[in-house]
Amino acid sequence: MRAALGDGTRAVRVGLPEPVKHEPTLPGPVFAAHFHLPGDPTGGYAYGRDENPTWTHLERAIGELEAPDAWSEAGTEAGSEAESEAGSDVETLVFASGMAAISAVLFSQLRAGDAVVLPDDGYQVLPLVREQLTAYGIEVRTAPTGGDAQLDVLDGAKLLWIETPSNPGLDVCDVRRLAEAAHARGVLVAVDNTLATPLGQRPLELGADFAVASGTKMLTGHGDILLGYVASRDAELMASVRRWRKIVGAIPGPMEAWLAHRSLATLQLRADRQNANALILAEALRGRAEVAGLRYPGLPDDPSHKVAARQMRRFGCVFSFTLPTRARAERFLEALRLVDDATSFGGVRSTAERRGRWGGDAVPEGFIRFSAGAEDPDDLLADVLRALDESAAAAD
């Protein structure tokens, strides 16, 4: 019996078609609004809003990452039959953005009169989603991510939405515990896995019905495309998500899909470097008197570490902390030379921002969300510590 393939091996090979002599390993993007379709439609590609060969390769790749158990028996030859079947029990659909993927799950599964449980500390667009759900006659309940507090409001719900680690507070909940409790009550479970990626956490293995993510962030890692996906083992659930995608038309372009698949090959390399950098920076900030509320699930003394260590294989590239004032935070960001002041995360270039500037997160004015990139750790650490010192000197 062949041992399971490592994350790096899988990342560089997922979703590749069978090799064809003189053809590229990963075929280029297919630009087509329609395909030749003589006679009655009997399957295959017909119209560009519904399917595209470039999506197919990417969807197969993500499915293989979300279903790693199948790889233990898979062959190691690129394009082998075992490899192409490795993720076959997981169906994946790609979307134009992470929010398109989130909306597809929520609005395909919920009807007027249903109840949904959302985190009250999740992604800042969720309050807008809550308003829209309420307008459609759907009851919205909220509870914090930490302490598995969503358990308390599950009864009678149709769907539980989990975001772990939460963005930007980085609380972690026990996905398996919540999924088991939800299923015992007949409640579906969806997990936003954007921050962790399938290499850090696999929601379907932990009992979730849906794994949902923004591919804009860590999954593709270069800050140059918008993408989202939904994955599930339940074909009936995915049929309704596919129908929603067809109705709304929130599809990715073939170039974006191709770039995303290309980027998967370096996912393990990027994740390991960026996670290591995040831990180095977080450990250094623990000793700074001006830093409060430091959160990173990979720190042994973090409130979420115990739960995170049970269900996460990598703790992510994002950490957060609070400086004493808004002005101090802004001076710190201005002083950084190797870190971009940008609102996304997960890219190979480090980013940081004062989250309070958006007004959508319940965070202090000096709260910083920091995404560690793939720079040399010594350079990145020196830049952050120098910026802290400069911001402190300016305050004196």
N, C-alpha and C positions, 0 to 999 in steps of 0.2 A: 504494500500500500504506500503510495507516494504521499509525503507530508504536504500539508497545506502550503500554498505558495505565499511568499512574503508580500507585504504591502507594496513595496517598490516594484516587484515583478508584475504584480497584478495591475498596478497603475499604468505601466508602460504598454500593457498588452490588451487592456479591456476594450471590448467592442470592435476589435479589428476584424475585417472580413477575411475569408480564406485567401491565402496568397495566390496571386495570378502572375505568371511570368510577364515581366516588363511593365507591370502596373505598380503604382505607388502602394506602400504599405497602408497608408490611410488615404483613401480617395479624396480628391478635392471636393469643394462644395458644389452641390448641384443646384443651379439656379433655374427654376422652372415653376411657372404658374399652372401649367397643365402638362399632361403626358399623353402620348399616343394611346387611344382607347377605342379601337374598332369593336363594334358589336356590343353586347350586353356587358356591363361591368361584372367581373368575376373575381375581384381581388387584385392586389397589387396597387401600384401607384396610379392615381387618377387625377387628383386636383391638389394644387400646392398648399391649400389651407388645411388639408386633412392629413397629409403625409408627405414626407420628403426623405429620400435615401440618406441624406446627411444627418437628419434627425435620427433615423433608425440606428445608425452606428453609435451616435451619442447616447440614445436611450438604452441601447443594449449595454453600453459601457457602464453607465450609472447603475443599471440594474445589477450588473456583476459586482460592483462595489458594495451595493446594499445587501447582497446575498452571498457573503464570503464563504459560508460552509460548503457550498457546492464546489469550491475550488480545491478542496482537499483531494479530490479524485481527478481533477482536470489535468489534461496533458500540458506540457510546457511548450509545445510547438505553437507558434502564432497561427491563429485561424483553425486550430484543431476542432473537431466536432465536439469533444468534451468541453473545450473552452467556450465555444459558442453557446453551449447549453448551460454553462455555469450559473448564469443569472436568469435562466428561463422561467423560474417560478416567481420572479419579481417583474411586474410590468412597470415601466417608467414612461411618463409623458413630459416633454419639455415645453416650456412656455417663454414668453417674451421677457419676463422679469420674475423676481421672487414674489412680488405682490400679485401678479397674474396667477401664479401657482397657488398661493394662499387663498385667493378669492375663488379659484376653481373648486377647491375642496369645500370651503364653507358654503358657497352658494349652490353647489351641486347636491349637497347632502341635507341642507336645512330648508324647512318650509315654514310658513306662517303657523304659529302655535307651538313650534319646537323651542327647546331651550338649549343654549350652548354655554359652555364654561370657558372663559378666556383668562389668561393671566392679567393682573392689573399692573404688572411691571414689565411688560414686554415691549416689542418694537413700537416706536412712536406712531406708526400709522394705524395701529390697532384701535385707538379711540375713534378714528374715522370709520373703520370697519364696523365698530360697535354701533355707531350712529346709523349706518346703512342697514345693518341687521335689524335694529329696532324699528326702523322705518318700514321694513318688510314684515313686521309683526312677529319677529323672533325674539324670545326672551334671552337677554344676555346677562350672565352672572360672572362675576370676577372675583379672583382671590390671588394672593401673592404666590410666586413660584416657590420660595423657600418654605421648608417645613411641610411640604406636600399639602399645603393649605387648600388646594383645589378639591381635595377629598371631601371637604365639608359641604360642598355645594353641588355634588354630583347627582343626587337623587332626582330622577325624572328628566334628566338631560338627554339630548340626542347625540351630542358630540362634545368631547373634551379636547381643547386645544392647549398643548404644552409647548413652552419655549424654554429649553434648557441646554446650556446656560442661558440665563435671561440677558437681554440686551437693553440697557447697558449695565445693569447692576451686577450681573454675573452670579446670581443665585442659581442653585442646582436643585432639581427635585428628583425623586426616585421614579424613573419611568416605569420600571417593571411593577412596582407597587401600585402606582396610579392606574396602569393599564389593567392589571388584574381586578382592581376594585371597580373600574369603569365597566369592564366586560361583564362582571357579576351583576351589574345593574342594567345591562343592555345598552351601554353607551359606547359609541365609536371613539377612537383615540387617534389624534393627529399630532405629530411632533415636528416643530420647526427645528431643523438640524443644521441651520446655516452656519453657526459659529463653530460647531464641532467637525462637520463634514463626515462622510462615511468612514474615514480613516480614524476618526476620533470617537465616534459613537454610532451605533447602528440601531436605530429605533425599532425596526421591524423585528430584529432579534430580541429586543426587550419587550415585545408584545404589542407595539403600536400597529394600528391598521394602515396608517399613512406616514410616510417620511416625506417631509416637504422642506425645500431649501431654496435660497437665492444662490444661484450659481455665479452671480456677480462678484461675490466676495471670495472667500478662501478657496472654493472649489476650482475656480479658474485663475485667480490670483494675480492678474496683471492690471486690473482696474481699467480695462478697455472694452468690456462688453457687458450688456445686461442679459440675464438669463435666469430662469427658474425651473424647478422640476417637482413632480409628484411621483412617488413610488409606492407600490402596494403589492401584496400577495393576493389580494382579493379581486378577481376578474370582474365581478359584478359592480363593486364599488368603482373600479377604474373605468368601467363602461360609462358610468354617469359623469365622471370627470372628463372623459374624452368627449362626450356629448356637449358638455359645457364649453370645452375649448373650441369645438366646432361652431357653436352658437356665437361665442364672443369673438373668436378669431384672434386670440392673444397668443400668436405663434412667434417663435424666433425666426430670424432670417437664417438662410443656409450658411452665410459667412460666420455669423455668431456661433452657430452650432459647431461648425468645423473648428473654429478657434478654441471653443470650449473643450472639444475632444482632444485637440492638440495639446492643450494645457494640462490635461489629466496626467500625461506622462511624467510631469515633474511634481505632481501633487505630494507624493511622499517626501521627496527631497525638500520641497518648500515647507511642508508642515513640520518636519523635524527641525529644520533650521529656525523657523519662525517661533515654534513652541519653545525651543531652547532659549532663544533671545528673550521671549516674554518672561520666562522664569528668571533669567539672569537679572533683568531690569526690575522685576517685582521684588526679588530678594534684596537688591540694592536699595530700593525705596523704603524698605522696612526700617532702615536705620535713619531715615531723615525726619527730623523733628517737625518740619512744616507739612509733612504728608499725613493725611488722615484718611480713614475709610478705605484703605488699600484692599482690593479684591482680586484674587486670581485663584481659580480652583486647584491649581497645581501646587500652591503653597501648603505645606502640612498643617499650618495653623489657620488656614482659611475656614470659615464656617461651613463651606460646602465641600471641603476636601474629602471627607469620609465617604459621602454619597458619590461624589464624582469619581473617586478611585475605584468604586465597584462597577461603574458602568461606562467609564470613558477610558479609551486606550491612549488618547492624547488630550491635553487639557486646553488646547487652543492658543491662539496668538494674541488674544485681547486681555488686557488687564485694566483696571480703573482705580482712580484715587482722587482725593479732593485736596486742593490747595486752599489756603485760608480765605481768599477773597477772589472775586471775579477779576479784579485788576491784576492780582498776582498770577492767576491762571493765564490771562492774556499775555502778560509779559513773558511767562515761561514759553508759551507757544511761539511767540515772536522771536525768542532767542534760539530756538532750535534751528540747526542747519541741515541735518540729515533726515528730518521728519517733516512730512507735508501736513499742513493744516487742512484736512479734508474730512468729509463726513462718512466715507465708507471705511471698511476694514478688510483685513485678510490679504492684502496685496504684498508683493515682494518689496515694495517701498514702504517704509514705516509711515504711519499716519497717526495724528492725534487731533482731538478737538475738544473744545469746551461745550459739553452737550447742552448746557442751559441756554445756549444762544437760540435754540430752536423752539423752546417753550413747550415741548411736548412730553418731556420726561420729568418725573418728580425727583429731581436731583438738585444738590446745592449749586450755587452760582459758580463755585470754583471746581466743580466736578470735571475731571478729565477722563475721556475714554481713549486709550492708547492701543494701537495695533502694531505689534512688532513685525518688522519686515525681515528681509533676508540679508541685511547688511552684516559686515563683520561685527561680532558682538562687542569687541573692545571699542571700536569706533562709535557704535550706537550708545553704549554705556557712557562713554566720555562725553558725548554730545548732550545726553539727558542730564547728567550731573552738572555739567557746565551751565546749561540753561537754567537749572534750578538755582545754582549759585548766583547767576546774573539777575534772575528775577528777585532773589532775596536782597541783593545789594541795592537794586533800584528801589526797593521798598523802604530801605533805611533812611 
